[in-house]
């Protein structure tokens, strides 16, 4: 299905496909789901594993999805998507999308095997990870996408260990290493860029993956009205990259000549309040090393 009209704030549908949910105030994940479904439209089959969006969207007797949606096993988002796509083909259905919407734990950890298999089979599906950087639904435990220094219930901050000691898995490049048809990173802070990438993924004849940064006030210890600000700031600081991968090449969508201060971004979040100056300096050093690698090997825009 090809959307001939490019979607923006003026052309996007007024119809809501995800509403009445019980997400926390300021939830970046629910904002992501809302826009995903508004872009893809009513002929969309949505698969959600155990996680925040299934917990807040399937509250008996109230279903918060106005199109076909189903909860999968935690590990099985991509495999269930594959089954739905196969069933739709067998029924001869036309003009539809199959989308999976999973959190960071359900993607980078528990669901990685099924996602890898779906990409390998080149299933015509769209997999979207809303990344709030921990297992928020079950009590704010560390995931494979929790950043260095973040305090979680399984990586507490104390005298000997200052929160999470590992760094985020690079899911974007892990997925790209499969030779996927289309992959992209996004942020709910740059919503038009996100919309553009959802629409582009909907037009790909193969597998698409979008990794969207989605702040969580509850897990991050932030005010509910700063979600969009943080989602912009993480890009402006260079800690999150907006990029695409297709036809074997990486491409930057945003290439800042300078970065906003990392300390301002970090100090606004309760999960980082224990960090000292040297810890923030380590975060800046890792960012600079990553950008050096990007600028030496990616196509710049």
C-alpha positions as CSV (number, residue, x, y, z in Angstrom):
1,X,0.0,0.0,0.0
2,X,1.5,3.3,-1.1
3,X,0.4,6.6,0.6
4,X,0.4,9.1,-2.3
5,X,-0.1,12.1,0.1
6,X,2.8,12.9,2.3
7,X,1.7,13.1,5.9
8,X,2.2,16.1,8.1
9,X,0.4,18.0,10.8
10,X,-2.1,19.4,8.2
11,X,-2.8,16.1,6.3
12,X,-2.7,13.5,9.0
13,X,-6.1,12.0,9.8
14,X,-8.3,13.3,12.6
15,X,-9.4,9.8,13.4
16,X,-7.8,8.2,16.5
17,X,-6.9,4.5,16.5
18,X,-5.4,4.4,20.1
19,X,-7.3,6.4,22.7
20,X,-8.8,6.0,26.2
21,X,-5.7,4.1,27.3
22,X,-4.4,4.1,30.9
23,X,-0.8,5.2,30.2
24,X,1.0,7.4,32.7
25,X,0.8,11.2,32.1
26,X,3.6,12.2,29.8
27,X,4.2,8.7,28.4
28,X,6.4,8.9,25.3
29,X,5.4,5.3,24.3
30,X,1.7,6.1,24.0
31,X,2.5,9.1,21.9
32,X,4.5,6.9,19.6
33,X,1.7,4.3,19.3
34,X,-0.9,7.0,18.5
35,X,1.1,8.4,15.6
36,X,2.1,5.0,14.3
37,X,-1.5,4.0,13.9
38,X,-2.7,7.4,12.5
39,X,-0.1,7.1,9.8
40,X,-0.8,3.4,9.0
41,X,-4.6,3.7,9.1
42,X,-7.5,1.4,9.9
43,X,-6.4,-1.5,7.7
44,X,-3.6,-2.4,10.2
45,X,-3.0,-5.5,12.2
46,X,-1.1,-4.6,15.4
47,X,0.9,-7.0,17.6
48,X,2.0,-5.9,21.0
49,X,3.9,-8.1,23.5
50,X,3.7,-8.0,27.2
51,X,4.7,-4.5,28.2
52,X,3.5,-1.0,28.9
53,X,1.4,-0.6,25.7
54,X,-0.4,-3.9,26.1
55,X,-1.0,-3.3,29.8
56,X,-2.5,0.2,29.2
57,X,-4.3,-0.7,26.0
58,X,-6.1,-3.9,26.8
59,X,-8.1,-3.1,30.0
60,X,-11.2,-5.4,30.1
61,X,-13.8,-4.5,29.1
62,X,-12.3,-1.5,27.4
63,X,-10.1,-2.0,24.3
64,X,-8.2,1.1,23.4
65,X,-7.4,0.2,19.8
66,X,-9.9,1.1,17.0
67,X,-8.3,-1.4,14.6
68,X,-7.2,-5.0,14.8
69,X,-4.8,-5.5,17.7
70,X,-3.6,-8.5,19.7
71,X,-1.2,-9.2,22.6
72,X,1.6,-11.7,21.8
73,X,3.9,-13.6,24.1
74,X,6.8,-11.5,25.3
75,X,9.3,-13.1,23.1
76,X,7.0,-13.6,20.1
77,X,6.2,-10.2,18.6
78,X,7.9,-10.8,15.3
79,X,6.9,-14.5,15.0
80,X,3.2,-13.6,15.5
81,X,3.6,-10.8,13.0
82,X,5.0,-13.4,10.5
83,X,2.0,-15.6,11.2
84,X,-0.5,-12.8,10.6
85,X,1.2,-11.8,7.4
86,X,1.1,-15.4,6.2
87,X,-2.6,-15.6,7.1
88,X,-3.4,-12.4,5.3
89,X,-1.7,-13.7,2.2
90,X,-3.6,-16.9,2.3
91,X,-6.9,-15.0,2.6
92,X,-5.9,-12.9,-0.4
93,X,-6.1,-9.7,1.6
94,X,-4.9,-6.5,-0.1
95,X,-4.1,-3.0,1.1
96,X,-3.1,-3.7,4.7
97,X,-0.2,-3.4,7.1
98,X,1.2,-5.7,9.8
99,X,3.0,-3.8,12.6
100,X,4.6,-4.9,15.8
101,X,5.1,-2.4,18.6
102,X,7.4,-3.5,21.4
103,X,9.4,-2.0,24.2
104,X,13.1,-2.0,24.6
105,X,13.2,-5.2,26.7
106,X,10.8,-7.0,24.4
107,X,13.0,-6.0,21.4
108,X,16.7,-6.0,22.4
109,X,16.5,-8.8,24.9
110,X,13.5,-11.2,25.0
111,X,12.3,-10.7,21.4
112,X,15.6,-10.4,19.5
113,X,15.6,-14.0,18.2
114,X,12.2,-13.8,16.6
115,X,13.0,-10.3,15.2
116,X,16.2,-11.7,13.6
117,X,14.2,-14.6,12.1
118,X,11.6,-12.3,10.6
119,X,14.2,-10.1,9.0
120,X,16.0,-13.2,7.6
121,X,12.8,-14.3,6.0
122,X,12.2,-10.8,4.6
123,X,8.7,-10.7,6.0
124,X,6.6,-7.8,4.8
125,X,6.1,-6.3,8.2
126,X,7.0,-3.2,10.2
127,X,8.6,-3.7,13.6
128,X,8.7,-0.6,15.8
129,X,10.6,-0.5,19.1
130,X,9.5,2.3,21.5
131,X,12.6,2.7,23.7
132,X,12.1,4.0,27.2
133,X,15.4,2.4,28.3
134,X,14.1,-0.1,30.9
135,X,11.5,-2.7,31.7
136,X,9.0,0.0,32.9
137,X,5.9,-2.1,33.1
138,X,7.3,-4.6,35.6
139,X,9.1,-2.2,37.9
140,X,11.8,-0.3,36.1
141,X,14.4,-3.1,35.7
142,X,17.5,-2.8,33.5
143,X,17.2,-3.8,29.9
144,X,19.7,-4.2,27.1
145,X,18.9,-0.6,26.1
146,X,19.4,1.0,29.5
147,X,22.1,3.6,29.2
148,X,25.3,3.8,31.3
149,X,24.8,5.3,34.7
150,X,21.0,5.0,34.9
151,X,19.6,3.8,38.2
152,X,17.0,1.0,37.9
153,X,15.6,-1.4,40.5
154,X,18.1,-4.0,39.3
155,X,21.0,-1.6,38.9
156,X,20.7,0.6,42.0
157,X,23.1,3.4,42.7
158,X,25.3,3.1,45.8
159,X,28.8,3.5,47.1
160,X,30.3,0.7,45.0
161,X,28.2,0.7,41.8
162,X,26.8,3.9,40.2
163,X,23.8,2.5,38.5
164,X,24.0,0.7,35.2
165,X,27.6,-0.2,34.2
166,X,26.9,-1.3,30.7
167,X,26.0,0.8,27.6
168,X,23.0,0.5,25.3
169,X,23.0,-2.2,22.6
170,X,23.2,-0.7,19.2
171,X,19.9,-2.2,17.9
172,X,19.9,0.0,14.8
173,X,23.2,-1.4,13.6
174,X,22.4,-4.9,14.8
175,X,19.3,-4.9,12.6
176,X,21.1,-3.3,9.7
177,X,23.7,-6.1,9.9
178,X,20.9,-8.4,8.8
179,X,20.7,-6.6,5.5
180,X,17.2,-5.4,6.3
181,X,15.2,-3.6,3.6
182,X,14.7,-0.5,5.7
183,X,15.7,0.6,9.2
184,X,15.5,4.0,11.0
185,X,15.9,5.7,14.3
186,X,13.5,8.4,15.5
187,X,12.4,10.4,18.5
188,X,9.0,11.5,19.7
189,X,10.7,14.9,20.1
190,X,11.0,15.2,16.3
191,X,7.6,14.0,15.4
192,X,7.6,14.9,11.7
193,X,10.8,12.9,11.2
194,X,9.1,10.0,12.9
195,X,6.0,10.3,10.8
196,X,8.1,10.4,7.6
197,X,9.8,7.2,8.6
198,X,6.6,5.4,9.5
199,X,5.2,6.3,6.1
200,X,8.4,5.3,4.3
201,X,8.4,1.9,6.1
202,X,4.8,1.4,5.0
203,X,5.9,1.6,1.4
204,X,8.7,-0.9,1.7
205,X,8.3,-4.3,0.0
206,X,10.0,-6.2,2.8
207,X,10.9,-5.9,6.4
208,X,11.2,-2.5,8.1
209,X,12.4,-1.6,11.6
210,X,12.0,1.8,13.4
211,X,13.6,2.5,16.8
212,X,11.9,5.4,18.4
213,X,13.1,7.2,21.6
214,X,10.2,7.5,24.0
215,X,10.9,9.1,27.5
216,X,9.1,7.7,30.5
217,X,8.5,10.1,33.4
218,X,7.7,7.3,35.9
219,X,10.9,5.4,35.3
220,X,13.2,8.4,34.6
221,X,12.1,10.5,37.5
222,X,11.0,13.5,35.4
223,X,8.1,15.9,35.3
224,X,5.2,14.8,33.1
225,X,5.4,17.9,31.0
226,X,9.0,17.6,29.8
227,X,8.8,14.4,27.7
228,X,9.0,16.2,24.4
229,X,11.7,18.5,25.6
230,X,13.8,15.5,26.7
231,X,13.1,13.7,23.4
232,X,14.4,16.7,21.5
233,X,17.3,17.3,23.9
234,X,18.7,13.8,23.6
235,X,19.0,14.3,19.8
236,X,20.5,17.8,20.3
237,X,23.1,16.5,22.7
238,X,24.2,13.9,20.3
239,X,23.3,11.0,22.6
240,X,20.6,9.8,20.1
241,X,21.2,9.8,16.4
242,X,18.5,10.3,13.8
243,X,19.4,8.0,10.8
244,X,18.2,5.6,8.2
245,X,19.6,2.4,6.6
246,X,18.6,1.1,3.2
247,X,20.2,-0.5,0.2
248,X,23.2,-1.3,2.2
249,X,24.0,2.3,3.3
250,X,23.6,4.4,6.4
251,X,22.4,7.9,6.2
252,X,22.2,10.7,8.8
253,X,19.0,12.7,8.9
254,X,20.5,15.2,11.3
255,X,24.2,16.1,11.5
256,X,24.7,18.8,14.1
257,X,27.8,21.0,13.9
258,X,27.8,21.3,17.7
259,X,26.0,19.6,20.5
260,X,23.9,20.9,23.4
261,X,25.4,20.3,26.8
262,X,25.0,16.7,28.0
263,X,25.0,17.8,31.7
264,X,21.7,19.7,31.3
265,X,20.0,16.7,29.8
266,X,21.3,14.3,32.5
267,X,20.7,16.5,35.5
268,X,17.0,16.9,34.6
269,X,16.4,13.2,35.3
270,X,16.1,11.5,38.7
271,X,17.6,8.3,37.4
272,X,20.9,10.1,36.9
273,X,21.0,12.4,39.9
274,X,23.7,10.3,41.6
275,X,26.2,10.8,38.7
276,X,29.3,12.9,39.3
277,X,31.2,15.1,36.9
278,X,33.6,12.3,35.9
279,X,30.6,10.0,35.1
280,X,29.1,12.7,32.8
281,X,32.5,13.2,31.2
282,X,32.6,9.4,30.4
283,X,29.2,9.8,28.7
284,X,30.4,12.7,26.6
285,X,33.6,10.7,25.7
286,X,31.5,7.8,24.5
287,X,29.2,10.1,22.5
288,X,32.2,11.7,20.8
289,X,33.7,8.3,19.9
290,X,30.4,7.2,18.4
291,X,30.1,10.3,16.3
292,X,33.7,10.0,15.1
293,X,32.8,6.5,13.9
294,X,29.6,7.7,12.2
295,X,31.3,10.6,10.4
296,X,34.1,8.4,9.2
297,X,31.8,5.7,7.8
298,X,28.3,6.9,7.1
299,X,26.8,9.0,4.3
300,X,26.1,12.5,5.7
301,X,23.1,14.6,4.9
